[in-house]
Amino acid sequence: MRRKGLIGALLLSLLGALLAGCTVGPNYKRPAVTTPDQFYHAQAPAKPADTASLGDEKWWELFNDPQLEALIRTGLKNSYDVQIAASRVLQAQDQVGITRANQFPNVGAGPSFTSERVPGFTFTYFQIGALVSWTPDFWGRYRRATEAARADQLSAEWNQREVISTLVANVATAYFQMRELDLELQIAKDNLASRRESLNLTQTLLNGGATGLLDVRQAEQLVETAAETIPDTERQIGVQEDLISTLIGENPHAIERGVPLTEQPAPPAVPAGLPSRLLERRPDLRAAEEQLAAATANIGVARAQLFPSLPLTGNVGIVSTKLLSLFAGPGAGWDFTAPLTQPIFNAGQLRANLRLSEAQQQEALLTYRQAIQTAFRQVSDALISYGKYREFSEHQEALTAAAADAARLSDLRYRGGATSYLEVLTSQTNYFAAQLDLARARLDERLSLVQLYNALGGGWEQ
């Protein structure tokens, strides 16, 4: 009899292993998406062998500013957004462990006391034993749930990388904006000093009777035009320092400066790489794909609920009607239950749950394809912006040089008595505006480089 019982147990285990190999629901496969042969607005046609991309560069090599690098590293260490993303990865990892545990038996042990009375009889007994329960995963419900949990974990990891790349881009953007404001402030101070010298000259000429009061008033106008921009620029710099301090996870404080904006690297051409590589590199696309994989696995979870389940429960231990004799003499006992349960009527709940899972999977698929389309647009926008901002910056440099020479010649003509101070006023005003426009053009050029780097999936590698 004992041999027959052992054989039966082995057969039952073999049957369970055999049935456990059946998994219902669709297997995930990356959906077919249409990717262009090259990015629109790319500076040169991409070839299949062109694997280089700006997004592959390390951020500390791209920006090449020690102070900016220090700020980004501080942000990666202190930023609450980065820490929250890391916490979500840990939560997802633990969720995988919780979900996967459903595939294995649960075993518990401990003492118990039972007292029961029926008419004419009272039953009392003590027991020490182990309780084993297990629901064989015949249809892959728990395996599909584990598959979905693992996809959620990968999605959380890619979301963490997206947070990192966003932080790198935000800190670089704020830093370049601050350096541009520093340049505006220096331009305003230099112009103010120059215009004060010009004002002193007109006052000297007025005292000597060589000019009129109108020239003095116009010179004063130039001085005040330059002076009035300084307080507002200083205010903007202070606000920008507060922003950078918050981005790097610190309270507002002064920010040290590094390379001036005019010396920040701006390569004349940037490789965009193949559009198909964007699907592998951009963290937001990878996170959206993992969400699609999780939604696909959840269809299998919902479908498995339509099939029978066979929860197995076993209890083995020592039983006695008296506590003191619990360990004295033979008292072993056991029980085993295996109720086969087939859902029959649940008012359409399980079928509706399956349709819900399929609809959620369809939504995840559309979201993934939409994210890809948005990514291609962002790269295209960044490519044309960087190219055109470079062209604009070159023209603005030429304009500023011409305005500077015009201001110099106007000043010489005025000093020689060949023209009125109105010409100096106009030339100086145009030169000051051209200098500010050039500073902003250089900022736009560098910000578009940051945007292109981020759009190509750069910045998350450490």
C-alpha positions as CSV (number, residue, x, y, z in Angstrom):
1,M,0.0,0.0,0.0
2,R,2.8,2.3,0.8
3,R,4.4,1.7,-2.6
4,K,1.1,2.4,-4.3
5,G,0.8,5.7,-2.4
6,L,4.3,6.7,-3.4
7,I,3.6,5.9,-7.1
8,G,0.3,7.9,-6.9
9,A,2.2,10.9,-5.5
10,L,4.8,10.7,-8.2
11,L,2.1,10.4,-10.9
12,L,0.3,13.4,-9.5
13,S,3.5,15.4,-9.4
14,L,4.3,14.4,-13.0
15,L,0.8,15.4,-14.1
16,G,1.1,18.8,-12.4
17,A,4.4,19.4,-14.1
18,L,2.9,18.4,-17.4
19,L,-0.1,20.6,-17.0
20,A,2.1,23.5,-15.8
21,G,3.7,23.7,-19.2
22,C,0.4,24.9,-20.7
23,T,0.3,28.7,-20.8
24,V,-2.8,30.5,-22.3
25,G,-2.8,34.0,-23.8
26,P,-0.6,35.6,-26.4
27,N,3.2,35.7,-26.2
28,Y,4.6,39.2,-26.5
29,K,6.3,40.2,-29.8
30,R,7.5,43.7,-30.7
31,P,4.8,45.1,-33.0
32,A,5.7,46.2,-36.5
33,V,6.3,49.9,-36.7
34,T,7.1,52.1,-39.6
35,T,10.5,53.8,-39.2
36,P,11.9,56.3,-41.8
37,D,15.2,55.5,-43.5
38,Q,16.6,58.7,-42.1
39,F,15.6,61.6,-39.8
40,Y,13.8,64.5,-41.5
41,H,16.1,67.6,-41.5
42,A,19.2,65.4,-41.0
43,Q,22.3,67.2,-42.3
44,A,23.4,64.2,-44.4
45,P,21.6,61.0,-45.6
46,A,22.1,58.1,-43.1
47,K,23.7,54.9,-44.4
48,P,23.0,51.4,-42.9
49,A,26.6,51.4,-41.6
50,D,26.2,54.8,-39.9
51,T,25.7,53.7,-36.3
52,A,27.2,56.8,-34.7
53,S,24.8,59.1,-33.0
54,L,25.0,62.1,-30.7
55,G,22.9,60.2,-28.3
56,D,25.7,57.7,-27.7
57,E,28.1,60.3,-26.3
58,K,28.6,60.6,-22.6
59,W,27.1,63.8,-21.2
60,W,30.4,64.8,-19.5
61,E,32.2,64.5,-22.8
62,L,29.5,66.5,-24.7
63,F,29.3,69.5,-22.4
64,N,33.0,69.6,-21.4
65,D,32.5,72.1,-18.6
66,P,33.9,71.0,-15.1
67,Q,31.5,73.1,-13.2
68,L,28.4,72.0,-15.2
69,E,29.6,68.4,-14.7
70,A,29.9,68.9,-10.9
71,L,26.3,70.3,-10.9
72,I,24.9,67.4,-12.8
73,R,26.7,64.8,-10.6
74,T,25.3,66.6,-7.5
75,G,21.8,66.5,-9.0
76,L,22.1,62.8,-9.8
77,K,23.0,62.2,-6.2
78,N,20.5,64.5,-4.5
79,S,17.6,65.0,-6.8
80,Y,14.3,63.8,-5.3
81,D,13.0,62.8,-8.8
82,V,16.0,60.5,-9.2
83,Q,15.5,59.0,-5.8
84,I,11.8,58.5,-6.3
85,A,12.5,56.7,-9.6
86,A,15.0,54.5,-7.9
87,S,12.5,53.7,-5.1
88,R,9.9,52.7,-7.8
89,V,12.5,50.3,-9.3
90,L,12.9,48.6,-5.9
91,Q,9.1,48.4,-5.5
92,A,8.8,46.8,-8.9
93,Q,11.6,44.2,-8.0
94,D,9.7,43.3,-4.8
95,Q,6.5,43.0,-6.7
96,V,8.1,40.5,-9.0
97,G,9.0,38.4,-5.9
98,I,5.5,38.7,-4.5
99,T,3.9,37.6,-7.8
100,R,6.3,34.8,-8.5
101,A,5.7,33.3,-5.1
102,N,2.2,32.3,-6.2
103,Q,3.8,29.6,-8.4
104,F,5.1,27.7,-5.4
105,P,3.5,25.9,-2.4
106,N,2.8,27.6,0.9
107,V,4.0,25.7,4.0
108,G,3.1,26.7,7.5
109,A,3.6,24.9,10.8
110,G,2.4,25.3,14.4
111,P,0.2,24.1,17.2
112,S,-3.6,24.2,17.2
113,F,-6.4,23.5,19.7
114,T,-9.9,22.4,18.6
115,S,-13.0,22.0,20.7
116,E,-16.3,21.0,19.2
117,R,-19.6,19.9,20.7
118,V,-22.5,18.2,19.1
119,P,-25.6,16.9,20.9
120,G,-24.4,14.3,23.4
121,F,-20.7,14.5,22.5
122,T,-17.8,16.9,23.0
123,F,-14.6,16.6,20.9
124,T,-11.4,18.2,22.1
125,Y,-8.0,17.6,20.6
126,F,-4.6,19.2,20.3
127,Q,-2.5,19.1,17.2
128,I,1.1,20.1,16.1
129,G,1.5,19.8,12.3
130,A,2.3,21.4,9.0
131,L,-0.1,22.8,6.5
132,V,0.7,22.8,2.8
133,S,-1.3,24.5,0.1
134,W,-0.6,24.9,-3.5
135,T,-2.6,25.7,-6.6
136,P,-0.9,24.2,-9.7
137,D,-0.4,26.7,-12.4
138,F,-2.1,24.6,-15.1
139,W,-3.0,27.4,-17.4
140,G,0.0,29.8,-16.8
141,R,-2.0,32.3,-14.8
142,Y,0.8,32.9,-12.3
143,R,3.5,32.7,-14.8
144,R,1.8,35.3,-17.0
145,A,1.4,37.5,-13.9
146,T,5.1,37.1,-13.2
147,E,5.8,37.9,-16.8
148,A,3.8,41.1,-16.4
149,A,5.5,42.0,-13.2
150,R,8.9,41.6,-14.7
151,A,7.9,43.8,-17.6
152,D,6.7,46.4,-15.1
153,Q,10.1,46.2,-13.4
154,L,11.9,46.8,-16.7
155,S,9.5,49.7,-17.4
156,A,10.4,51.2,-14.0
157,E,14.1,50.9,-14.8
158,W,13.7,52.6,-18.1
159,N,11.6,55.3,-16.5
160,Q,14.5,55.8,-14.0
161,R,16.8,56.3,-17.0
162,E,14.3,58.8,-18.5
163,V,14.3,60.8,-15.2
164,I,18.2,60.8,-15.3
165,S,18.4,62.0,-18.9
166,T,15.7,64.7,-18.2
167,L,17.7,65.9,-15.2
168,V,20.9,66.1,-17.2
169,A,19.1,68.1,-19.9
170,N,17.3,70.4,-17.4
171,V,20.5,71.2,-15.4
172,A,22.4,71.9,-18.6
173,T,19.6,74.1,-20.0
174,A,19.3,76.1,-16.7
175,Y,23.1,76.4,-16.6
176,F,23.4,77.7,-20.1
177,Q,20.6,80.1,-19.5
178,M,22.4,81.4,-16.4
179,R,25.6,81.8,-18.4
180,E,23.7,83.8,-21.1
181,L,22.4,86.1,-18.4
182,D,25.9,86.5,-17.1
183,L,26.9,87.6,-20.6
184,E,24.0,90.0,-20.9
185,L,25.0,91.5,-17.5
186,Q,28.6,91.9,-18.7
187,I,27.5,93.5,-21.9
188,A,25.3,96.0,-20.0
189,K,28.1,96.9,-17.6
190,D,30.6,97.4,-20.4
191,N,28.1,99.6,-22.3
192,L,27.3,101.5,-19.2
193,A,31.0,102.3,-18.6
194,S,31.5,103.3,-22.2
195,R,28.4,105.5,-22.3
196,R,29.4,107.3,-19.0
197,E,32.7,108.2,-20.7
198,S,30.7,109.5,-23.6
199,L,28.5,111.5,-21.3
200,N,31.5,113.1,-19.6
201,L,32.8,114.1,-23.1
202,T,29.5,115.8,-24.0
203,Q,29.4,117.6,-20.7
204,T,32.9,118.8,-21.3
205,L,32.0,120.0,-24.8
206,L,28.9,121.8,-23.3
207,N,31.0,123.6,-20.8
208,G,33.3,124.7,-23.6
209,G,30.5,125.8,-25.7
210,A,31.2,123.3,-28.5
211,T,27.8,121.5,-28.2
212,G,24.3,122.0,-26.9
213,L,22.3,120.7,-24.0
214,L,20.4,118.3,-26.3
215,D,23.6,116.2,-26.8
216,V,24.0,115.9,-23.1
217,R,20.4,114.8,-22.6
218,Q,20.9,112.2,-25.4
219,A,24.1,111.0,-23.8
220,E,22.2,110.7,-20.5
221,Q,19.6,108.7,-22.3
222,L,22.2,106.2,-23.4
223,V,23.5,105.8,-19.9
224,E,20.2,105.2,-18.4
225,T,19.2,102.7,-21.1
226,A,22.2,100.5,-20.2
227,A,21.8,101.1,-16.5
228,E,18.2,100.1,-16.3
229,T,18.8,96.6,-17.7
230,I,21.3,95.7,-15.0
231,P,18.9,95.3,-12.0
232,D,16.5,93.1,-14.0
233,T,19.3,91.0,-15.4
234,E,20.7,90.5,-11.9
235,R,17.2,89.5,-10.7
236,Q,16.9,86.9,-13.5
237,I,20.3,85.5,-12.6
238,G,19.3,85.1,-8.9
239,V,16.1,83.3,-10.0
240,Q,18.1,81.1,-12.3
241,E,20.5,80.2,-9.4
242,D,17.5,79.2,-7.3
243,L,16.3,77.0,-10.1
244,I,19.6,75.2,-10.5
245,S,19.9,74.8,-6.7
246,T,16.5,73.1,-6.6
247,L,17.3,70.9,-9.7
248,I,20.3,69.5,-8.0
249,G,18.4,68.8,-4.7
250,E,19.8,71.7,-2.6
251,N,18.5,74.8,-1.0
252,P,19.0,78.1,-3.0
253,H,22.6,79.2,-3.0
254,A,25.1,80.9,-5.2
255,I,26.2,78.8,-8.2
256,E,29.8,78.7,-9.3
257,R,30.6,79.5,-12.9
258,G,32.7,77.5,-15.4
259,V,33.3,77.9,-19.1
260,P,31.8,81.2,-20.5
261,L,28.9,80.8,-22.9
262,T,31.0,82.0,-25.8
263,E,33.5,79.2,-25.2
264,Q,31.0,76.4,-24.8
265,P,31.5,73.8,-27.5
266,A,29.0,73.8,-30.4
267,P,30.0,71.3,-33.1
268,P,29.2,72.4,-36.6
269,A,27.6,69.0,-37.5
270,V,26.1,66.3,-35.3
271,P,25.5,62.7,-36.3
272,A,21.9,61.7,-35.7
273,G,22.3,58.0,-36.5
274,L,19.7,55.6,-37.8
275,P,16.0,56.2,-36.8
276,S,15.6,52.5,-36.0
277,R,18.1,52.8,-33.2
278,L,15.9,55.3,-31.5
279,L,13.6,52.4,-30.5
280,E,16.5,50.8,-28.6
281,R,18.0,53.8,-27.1
282,R,15.3,56.2,-25.9
283,P,14.2,55.4,-22.3
284,D,10.6,56.6,-22.8
285,L,10.1,54.3,-25.8
286,R,11.6,51.3,-24.0
287,A,9.4,52.0,-21.0
288,A,6.3,52.2,-23.2
289,E,7.2,49.0,-24.9
290,E,7.6,47.2,-21.5
291,Q,4.2,48.5,-20.6
292,L,2.8,46.9,-23.7
293,A,4.5,43.6,-22.8
294,A,3.0,43.7,-19.4
295,A,-0.5,44.4,-20.8
296,T,0.0,41.5,-23.2
297,A,0.9,39.1,-20.4
298,N,-2.2,40.3,-18.4
299,I,-4.4,39.0,-21.2
300,G,-3.0,35.5,-20.3
301,V,-3.8,36.1,-16.7
302,A,-7.4,37.0,-17.5
303,R,-7.8,34.1,-19.9
304,A,-6.5,31.6,-17.4
305,Q,-9.2,32.6,-15.0
306,L,-11.8,31.0,-17.4
307,F,-10.4,27.6,-16.9
308,P,-10.7,25.1,-14.0
309,S,-8.4,25.4,-10.9
310,L,-7.3,22.6,-8.6
311,P,-6.2,24.0,-5.3
312,L,-4.3,21.4,-3.3
313,T,-4.3,21.4,0.5
314,G,-2.6,19.0,2.8
315,N,-2.3,18.8,6.6
316,V,0.0,16.4,8.5
317,G,0.9,16.3,12.1
318,I,0.5,14.8,15.6
319,V,-3.0,14.7,17.1
320,S,-4.1,14.0,20.7
321,T,-7.1,14.5,22.8
322,K,-4.9,15.5,25.7
323,L,-2.1,18.1,25.7
324,L,0.2,16.0,28.0
325,S,0.0,13.0,25.8
326,L,0.6,14.9,22.6
327,F,4.1,13.5,22.2
328,A,3.4,10.1,23.8
329,G,2.5,7.2,21.7
330,P,1.3,7.1,18.1
331,G,-0.8,10.1,17.1
332,A,0.1,10.9,13.5
333,G,-2.7,12.2,11.3
334,W,-3.2,13.8,8.0
335,D,-5.7,15.1,5.6
336,F,-5.6,16.0,1.9
337,T,-8.1,17.9,-0.3
338,A,-8.1,18.6,-4.0
339,P,-11.4,20.3,-5.1
340,L,-11.6,20.9,-8.8
341,T,-13.4,24.2,-9.5
342,Q,-14.8,25.3,-12.8
343,P,-16.3,28.8,-13.1
344,I,-19.9,28.4,-14.2
345,F,-21.8,31.6,-13.5
346,N,-20.3,35.0,-12.4
347,A,-22.6,37.3,-14.3
348,G,-20.0,37.8,-17.1
349,Q,-17.4,39.1,-14.8
350,L,-14.5,36.9,-16.1
351,R,-15.4,37.5,-19.7
352,A,-15.6,41.3,-19.1
353,N,-12.2,41.1,-17.3
354,L,-10.7,39.4,-20.4
355,R,-12.1,42.1,-22.7
356,L,-10.8,44.8,-20.4
357,S,-7.3,43.3,-20.5
358,E,-7.5,43.1,-24.3
359,A,-8.6,46.8,-24.5
360,Q,-5.8,47.8,-22.1
361,Q,-3.3,46.0,-24.3
362,Q,-4.7,47.8,-27.4
363,E,-4.3,51.1,-25.6
364,A,-0.7,50.3,-24.6
365,L,0.0,49.4,-28.2
366,L,-1.4,52.8,-29.5
367,T,0.5,54.6,-26.7
368,Y,3.7,52.9,-27.8
369,R,3.2,53.8,-31.5
370,Q,2.3,57.4,-30.6
371,A,5.4,57.7,-28.4
372,I,7.5,56.6,-31.4
373,Q,5.9,59.1,-33.7
374,T,6.4,61.9,-31.1
375,A,10.1,60.9,-30.7
376,F,10.7,61.2,-34.4
377,R,9.1,64.6,-34.5
378,Q,11.2,65.8,-31.5
379,V,14.4,64.6,-33.2
380,S,13.4,66.3,-36.5
381,D,12.5,69.6,-34.6
382,A,15.8,69.5,-32.8
383,L,17.8,68.8,-36.0
384,I,16.4,71.8,-37.9
385,S,16.5,74.0,-34.8
386,Y,20.2,73.3,-34.3
387,G,21.1,73.9,-37.9
388,K,19.1,77.1,-38.3
389,Y,20.2,78.5,-35.0
390,R,23.8,78.1,-36.1
391,E,23.0,79.9,-39.3
392,F,21.2,82.7,-37.4
393,S,24.1,83.0,-34.9
394,E,26.6,83.4,-37.8
395,H,24.5,86.2,-39.3
396,Q,24.1,87.8,-35.9
397,E,27.8,87.8,-35.4
398,A,28.3,89.6,-38.7
399,L,25.5,92.1,-37.8
400,T,27.1,92.8,-34.4
401,A,30.5,93.4,-35.9
402,A,28.9,95.9,-38.4
403,A,27.0,97.6,-35.6
404,A,30.2,97.8,-33.5
405,D,32.0,99.5,-36.4
406,A,29.1,101.8,-37.0
407,A,29.1,102.9,-33.4
408,R,32.9,103.5,-33.5
409,L,32.7,105.6,-36.7
410,S,29.7,107.6,-35.3
411,D,31.7,108.4,-32.2
412,L,34.7,109.5,-34.3
413,R,32.5,111.7,-36.5
414,Y,30.9,113.3,-33.5
415,R,34.2,114.0,-31.9
416,G,35.4,115.6,-35.2
417,G,32.2,117.7,-35.3
418,A,31.0,116.1,-38.5
419,T,27.6,114.9,-37.1
420,S,25.2,115.4,-34.3
421,Y,25.0,113.2,-31.2
422,L,21.7,111.8,-32.6
423,E,23.8,109.6,-34.9
424,V,25.8,108.4,-31.9
425,L,22.6,107.7,-30.0
426,T,21.2,105.6,-32.8
427,S,24.5,103.7,-33.5
428,Q,25.1,102.9,-29.8
429,T,21.5,101.7,-29.3
430,N,21.7,99.4,-32.3
431,Y,25.1,98.0,-31.2
432,F,23.8,97.3,-27.7
433,A,20.7,95.5,-29.1
434,A,22.9,93.5,-31.5
435,Q,25.1,92.4,-28.6
436,L,22.1,91.2,-26.6
437,D,20.7,89.4,-29.7
438,L,24.0,87.7,-30.3
439,A,24.1,86.4,-26.7
440,R,20.6,85.0,-27.0
441,A,21.4,83.5,-30.4
442,R,24.4,81.6,-28.9
443,L,22.1,80.4,-26.1
444,D,19.5,79.2,-28.5
445,E,22.2,77.3,-30.4
446,R,23.4,75.5,-27.3
447,L,19.9,74.8,-26.0
448,S,19.0,73.2,-29.3
449,L,22.1,71.0,-28.9
450,V,20.8,69.9,-25.5
451,Q,17.4,69.2,-26.9
452,L,18.8,67.2,-29.8
453,Y,21.0,65.2,-27.4
454,N,18.0,64.4,-25.2
455,A,15.7,63.6,-28.2
456,L,18.3,61.1,-29.4
457,G,18.2,59.3,-26.1
458,G,21.4,60.7,-24.6
459,G,22.2,61.5,-21.0
460,W,21.1,58.4,-19.0
461,E,24.3,56.4,-19.2
462,Q,26.6,56.8,-16.1
